[in-house]
Amino acid sequence: MSDDTPTLLRTLHFPLRRVALCLDCEECFELGVSTCPACGSETWVALARFLEVGIRSVPAAPGRRPD
């Protein structure tokens, strides 16, 4: 086998619409539980909400129409 043979990397598929972010300890966990498994806090938000807001607040590139 030569050194330029492509290496297969294992990747983790992480569906962000099913992930929550704890606002107290900043841990991420899968939606479906009412409290953060790391610290027990009930103060969390769906991670997708942060990503969608971030996408909408980024201005379109010059010469490109917004979606």
Buried (B, 14 or more C-beta within 10 A) or exposed (E): EEEEEEEEEEEEEEEEEEBBBBEEEEBBBEEEEEEBEEEEBEEBEBBBEEEEEEEEEEEEEEEEEEE
